[in-house]
């Protein structure tokens, strides 16, 4: 083992598990980026009503990250007693997971927390029990004015304590940093953006002229967030002007409402197709076979799918929300107002004609220099070293 490699423990409020395989997969990608230069272990605890008591464990290694996921059966008692019992059981199983990981992998020097609340409570406990200093990566859109979520006073109070005890907070955009600082989360913020695996996401080889341009949308499909219905209405209008395109919608959410709405709009399957959850490799391949990526969200930070599109040399049309404008410049696509269906229609209509004019390799190079595992791993490592010093 390289003596310069640090032992790092990853702890996340959201992390992929058997109940939700894509939950917080961007946190898992951060762990894999950190593992380029460090020895990373991740632990996560999940309440699952189907767990066989007293608990079950799922231990695996992926992307050089040794991961311990512990499942326990959620208590269903009423009058708030179940919540209290479950809270103590979460803590107990996190301690069990930590001790097993420490025994098998070694004592961590730094704890990397992903999404401040609620897992920050565990990070705070670990700081006092095991002397673990921690840093925080933050992705939550609930801090943003466009999606402000009012938390209970106890959660706000605990969140500010967790933030104050952190060595630094790493929001994924400057926009999120400003929103957090306005809410009183201190000045120790260092922006570290989301990550993309450029080994999977890269431009396609040059090919002949297509009869139909492929417009791609990948998301959670939550309409109040991703505005899939607005995208479908726009595509209906576009289909009345031209037919040389196909919209492909991919998501790990509920496809049925969008399929029904497409039928209501009389959108033909030759115009729009729907696809369920895809693996990282499948999404990368789908991007290489597409011509433009569209995200019509009402709010965002910096979605991984946008930087994956950059890495794939795929021009992007996105609403100007969150920190997207920090990276989506005219050489990589078009920014439009949130909810602006006319602007979306014009942007798609223009890019269908001009998609081949974008410099795919230049877009990929930008992604590699700003979001690759190696670059983000370097930034994390520099921050970890500042913690232990």
BELVENDA-V440263 format. One record per pair of residues at least 12 apart in sequence whose C-alpha atoms are under 8 Angstrom apart, sorted by sequence separation. I is the first residue (numbers start at 1). J is the second residue. D is the distance in Angstrom with one decimal. If there is no record, write none. Layout:
{{I J D} {I J D}}
This chain:
{{15 27 6.5} {16 28 7.5} {57 69 5.7} {58 70 6.5} {74 86 6.5} {111 123 7.5} {177 189 6.7} {235 247 7.8} {316 328 7.7} {14 27 7.4} {15 28 6.7} {57 70 4.6} {293 306 7.8} {334 347 6.9} {56 70 5.9} {57 71 6.2} {177 191 7.1} {12 27 7.1} {55 70 6.9} {56 71 5.1} {259 274 7.3} {320 335 5.4} {55 71 5.5} {56 72 6.6} {293 309 6.8} {316 332 6.4} {317 333 5.6} {318 334 6.5} {319 335 5.5} {320 336 5.7} {321 337 8.0} {55 72 4.6} {174 191 6.2} {315 332 5.3} {316 333 4.6} {317 334 4.8} {318 335 5.2} {319 336 4.7} {320 337 5.6} {321 338 7.1} {54 72 6.5} {55 73 7.1} {171 189 7.0} {173 191 5.8} {314 332 7.9} {315 333 4.9} {316 334 6.4} {317 335 6.0} {318 336 6.2} {319 337 5.3} {320 338 6.5} {53 72 6.8} {54 73 7.4} {169 188 6.2} {170 189 5.6} {171 190 6.8} {172 191 5.6} {173 192 7.1} {255 274 7.2} {317 336 7.4} {319 338 5.0} {51 71 6.4} {52 72 7.6} {53 73 6.5} {116 136 6.5} {168 188 5.1} {169 189 4.7} {170 190 4.8} {171 191 5.1} {172 192 5.1} {173 193 6.1} {255 275 7.9} {301 321 7.4} {302 322 6.9} {319 339 7.9} {10 31 6.7} {51 72 5.7} {52 73 7.1} {111 132 6.3} {113 134 6.8} {115 136 6.9} {116 137 7.5} {164 185 7.3} {167 188 7.6} {168 189 5.8} {169 190 6.2} {170 191 5.0} {171 192 6.2} {172 193 4.1} {255 276 7.3} {293 314 6.4} {295 316 7.8} {296 317 7.9} {297 318 7.5} {298 319 7.4} {300 321 5.9} {301 322 4.6} {302 323 5.6} {303 324 7.9} {51 73 5.1} {110 132 6.0} {111 133 6.1} {112 134 5.6} {113 135 6.0} {114 136 5.7} {115 137 6.0} {116 138 6.5} {163 185 6.3} {164 186 7.1} {168 190 7.0} {170 192 5.6} {171 193 7.3} {172 194 6.0} {287 309 6.7} {292 314 5.6} {293 315 6.2} {294 316 5.9} {295 317 6.4} {296 318 5.7} {297 319 6.2} {299 321 5.5} {300 322 5.0} {301 323 5.3} {302 324 5.5} {310 332 7.2} {42 65 6.8} {44 67 8.0} {46 69 7.4} {48 71 6.2} {49 72 7.7} {50 73 6.6} {70 93 7.1} {109 132 6.8} {110 133 5.6} {111 134 4.5} {112 135 5.1} {113 136 4.7} {114 137 4.8} {115 138 4.7} {163 186 7.7} {249 272 7.5} {253 276 7.7} {291 314 6.2} {292 315 5.2} {293 316 4.8} {294 317 4.8} {295 318 4.8} {296 319 5.5} {298 321 7.1} {299 322 6.3} {300 323 7.4} {301 324 6.8} {40 64 7.4} {41 65 5.6} {42 66 6.2} {43 67 5.8} {44 68 6.4} {45 69 5.7} {46 70 6.2} {47 71 5.7} {48 72 5.9} {49 73 4.8} {108 132 7.7} {109 133 7.6} {110 134 5.8} {111 135 6.5} {112 136 6.0} {113 137 6.3} {114 138 6.1} {115 139 6.1} {160 184 7.7} {246 270 6.8} {247 271 6.1} {248 272 5.9} {249 273 6.2} {250 274 6.1} {251 275 6.6} {252 276 5.7} {253 277 7.9} {284 308 7.7} {288 312 6.1} {290 314 7.4} {291 315 7.3} {292 316 5.9} {293 317 6.2} {294 318 5.9} {295 319 6.8} {297 321 7.7} {300 324 7.7} {39 64 7.9} {40 65 5.3} {41 66 4.8} {42 67 4.6} {43 68 4.7} {44 69 4.8} {45 70 4.7} {46 71 4.9} {47 72 5.1} {48 73 5.1} {49 74 5.4} {110 135 7.8} {112 137 7.4} {114 139 7.9} {115 140 6.5} {160 185 6.2} {246 271 4.8} {247 272 4.7} {248 273 5.1} {249 274 4.9} {250 275 4.7} {251 276 5.3} {252 277 4.5} {287 312 6.4} {288 313 8.0} {292 317 7.4} {39 65 7.5} {40 66 6.7} {41 67 5.8} {42 68 6.2} {43 69 5.8} {44 70 6.3} {45 71 5.9} {46 72 6.5} {47 73 5.6} {48 74 5.8} {245 271 6.9} {246 272 5.9} {247 273 6.5} {248 274 6.1} {249 275 6.1} {250 276 5.7} {251 277 5.4} {252 278 7.7} {288 314 7.7} {332 358 7.0} {41 68 7.9} {43 70 7.9} {45 72 7.9} {47 74 5.1} {70 97 7.1} {136 163 8.0} {246 273 7.8} {248 275 7.5} {250 277 6.8} {251 278 7.6} {287 314 7.1} {317 344 7.8} {331 358 6.8} {35 63 7.7} {36 64 7.9} {69 97 7.9} {94 122 7.6} {243 271 7.7} {250 278 7.6} {284 312 7.4} {331 359 7.8} {15 44 7.0} {17 46 7.8} {19 48 7.8} {35 64 6.1} {68 97 6.7} {229 258 6.9} {236 265 6.9} {8 38 6.8} {10 40 7.1} {35 65 6.5} {136 166 6.9} {215 245 7.1} {217 247 7.6} {221 251 5.9} {228 258 7.3} {232 262 6.7} {317 347 7.1} {6 37 7.9} {7 38 6.2} {8 39 6.1} {9 40 5.9} {10 41 6.1} {11 42 6.1} {12 43 8.0} {32 63 5.3} {91 122 6.8} {135 166 5.4} {138 169 7.1} {212 243 7.9} {213 244 6.3} {214 245 5.8} {215 246 6.0} {216 247 5.9} {217 248 6.3} {218 249 6.1} {219 250 6.7} {220 251 5.3} {221 252 7.2} {222 253 6.9} {236 267 6.4} {317 348 7.5} {332 363 6.6} {5 37 6.1} {6 38 5.0} {7 39 4.8} {8 40 4.8} {9 41 5.0} {10 42 4.4} {11 43 5.9} {12 44 6.8} {32 64 6.6} {134 166 5.5} {135 167 5.4} {136 168 6.4} {137 169 6.0} {138 170 6.0} {139 171 6.4} {144 176 6.6} {212 244 4.5} {213 245 4.5} {214 246 5.0} {215 247 4.6} {216 248 5.0} {217 249 4.9} {218 250 4.7} {219 251 5.0} {220 252 5.4} {221 253 5.3} {222 254 7.9} {229 261 7.4} {233 265 7.4} {239 271 7.5} {5 38 4.6} {6 39 6.0} {7 40 6.0} {8 41 6.4} {9 42 5.7} {10 43 6.5} {11 44 6.6} {32 65 6.2} {68 101 7.4} {133 166 7.2} {134 167 6.0} {135 168 5.2} {136 169 4.7} {137 170 4.5} {138 171 4.6} {139 172 6.2} {143 176 7.2} {211 244 6.4} {212 245 4.5} {213 246 6.2} {214 247 6.0} {215 248 6.1} {216 249 6.2} {217 250 6.1} {218 251 5.5} {219 252 7.1} {220 253 5.0} {221 254 6.7} {5 39 6.4} {7 41 7.8} {9 43 7.6} {31 65 6.8} {133 167 7.0} {134 168 7.9} {135 169 6.0} {136 170 5.8} {137 171 5.8} {138 172 6.4} {145 179 7.4} {212 246 6.5} {214 248 7.0} {216 250 7.8} {219 253 7.9} {221 255 7.2} {135 170 7.6} {137 172 7.3} {141 176 7.8} {144 179 5.7} {143 179 6.0} {144 180 7.9} {121 158 7.5} {143 180 6.1} {117 155 7.8} {124 162 6.3} {120 159 7.5} {123 162 7.9} {299 338 7.9} {143 183 7.8} {298 338 5.5} {315 355 6.9} {118 159 8.0} {121 162 7.0} {124 165 7.6} {297 338 6.7} {298 339 6.9} {117 159 6.2} {120 162 6.0} {296 338 6.9} {297 339 8.0} {47 90 8.0} {116 159 6.8} {296 339 7.4} {315 358 6.9} {46 90 7.8} {45 90 6.6} {313 358 8.0} {116 162 7.3} {313 359 7.2} {314 360 6.7} {116 163 7.4} {313 360 3.8} {45 93 6.8} {312 360 7.3} {313 361 6.2} {45 94 6.3} {313 362 7.7} {314 363 7.8} {44 94 7.2} {313 363 5.3} {43 94 7.5} {312 363 7.7} {313 364 5.5} {17 69 7.3} {311 363 6.2} {312 364 6.2} {44 97 7.9} {310 363 5.2} {311 364 4.0} {43 97 6.4} {310 364 5.7} {311 365 7.3} {43 98 7.0} {137 192 7.9} {311 366 7.6} {310 366 7.6} {311 367 5.2} {310 367 6.0} {311 368 7.0} {43 101 7.9} {292 351 7.3} {308 367 7.8} {41 101 7.3} {292 352 7.6} {307 367 6.4} {291 352 7.7} {292 355 6.9} {41 105 7.6} {291 355 6.3} {307 371 7.5} {231 296 6.6} {230 296 7.6} {228 296 7.1} {226 295 7.1} {227 296 5.9} {226 296 5.9} {227 297 5.5} {216 287 7.4} {226 297 4.1} {227 298 6.6} {225 297 5.7} {226 298 6.3} {225 298 5.5} {226 299 7.8} {216 290 6.4} {224 298 7.3} {225 299 6.4} {214 289 7.5} {215 290 6.2} {216 291 7.6} {214 290 4.8} {215 291 6.1} {216 292 6.2} {217 293 6.0} {213 290 7.2} {214 291 5.2} {215 292 5.1} {216 293 4.8} {217 294 5.3} {218 295 7.7} {213 291 5.8} {214 292 6.7} {215 293 5.9} {216 294 6.1} {217 295 6.3} {213 292 8.0} {215 294 7.0} {200 280 7.7} {200 281 6.3} {202 284 7.8} {201 284 5.3} {200 284 6.1} {201 285 7.9} {204 288 5.2} {203 288 6.1} {204 289 7.5} {202 288 7.4} {219 305 7.8} {27 114 6.4} {218 305 7.0} {7 106 7.3} {9 108 5.8} {7 107 6.9} {8 108 5.1} {9 109 7.9} {11 111 7.2} {14 114 7.7} {7 108 4.6} {8 109 6.0} {9 110 6.3} {10 111 6.0} {11 112 6.2} {12 113 5.6} {13 114 6.3} {14 115 7.4} {6 108 7.6} {7 109 5.6} {8 110 5.1} {9 111 4.7} {10 112 4.9} {11 113 4.8} {12 114 4.5} {13 115 5.6} {6 109 6.6} {7 110 7.0} {8 111 5.9} {9 112 6.0} {10 113 6.0} {11 114 6.2} {12 115 6.3} {13 116 7.3} {6 110 8.0} {8 112 7.0} {10 114 7.6} {13 117 6.6} {13 118 6.0} {13 119 4.7} {12 119 6.0} {13 120 7.7} {201 308 6.2} {234 341 6.0} {238 345 6.5} {245 352 7.7} {11 119 7.1} {194 302 7.0} {196 304 7.1} {201 309 7.8} {203 311 7.0} {204 312 7.4} {233 341 8.0} {234 342 7.5} {237 345 7.6} {193 302 7.5} {194 303 7.6} {195 304 6.9} {202 311 5.3} {203 312 4.4} {204 313 7.9} {230 339 7.3} {194 304 6.2} {201 311 5.4} {202 312 4.2} {203 313 4.9} {231 341 7.5} {234 344 7.1} {235 345 7.5} {196 307 6.7} {201 312 5.1} {202 313 6.7} {203 314 7.6} {230 341 6.7} {234 345 5.8} {238 349 7.4} {11 123 7.5} {195 307 7.7} {196 308 5.9} {227 339 7.9} {198 311 6.3} {196 311 7.6} {176 301 6.8} {175 301 7.6} {173 301 6.6} {172 301 7.1} {173 302 6.7} {172 302 6.8} {213 352 6.4} {176 322 7.1} {175 322 5.9} {176 323 7.1} {175 323 5.2} {173 322 7.8} {174 323 6.6} {173 323 5.3} {146 298 7.7} {147 299 6.5} {174 326 8.0} {146 299 6.1} {173 326 7.8} {203 360 6.2} {141 299 7.5} {203 361 6.8} {141 300 6.4} {141 301 6.3} {140 301 7.8} {203 364 7.0} {33 195 7.5} {139 301 6.9} {202 364 6.4} {30 194 7.5} {30 195 6.6} {29 195 6.7} {29 196 7.7} {26 194 7.3} {26 195 7.6} {198 367 7.8} {198 368 6.4} {196 367 7.6} {198 372 6.1} {196 371 5.7} {197 372 5.8} {198 373 7.8} {195 371 4.6} {196 372 5.2} {197 373 6.0} {194 371 6.4} {195 372 5.7} {196 373 6.5} {144 322 7.6} {193 371 6.8} {195 373 6.2} {195 376 6.7} {193 376 7.7} {192 376 7.2} {192 379 7.5} {167 387 6.5} {22 252 7.6} {134 387 7.9} {133 387 7.2} {110 384 6.6} {110 387 7.5} {26 304 7.2} {110 388 7.4} {109 388 7.2} {36 373 7.2} {36 374 6.6} {33 372 7.9} {34 373 7.6} {33 373 4.4} {37 377 6.5} {32 373 7.3} {33 374 6.5} {36 377 6.2} {37 378 7.3} {34 376 7.4} {35 377 7.2} {30 373 8.0} {33 376 6.3} {34 377 4.5} {38 381 7.5} {33 377 4.7} {34 378 7.7} {37 381 7.0} {30 376 8.0} {34 380 6.3} {34 381 7.0}}
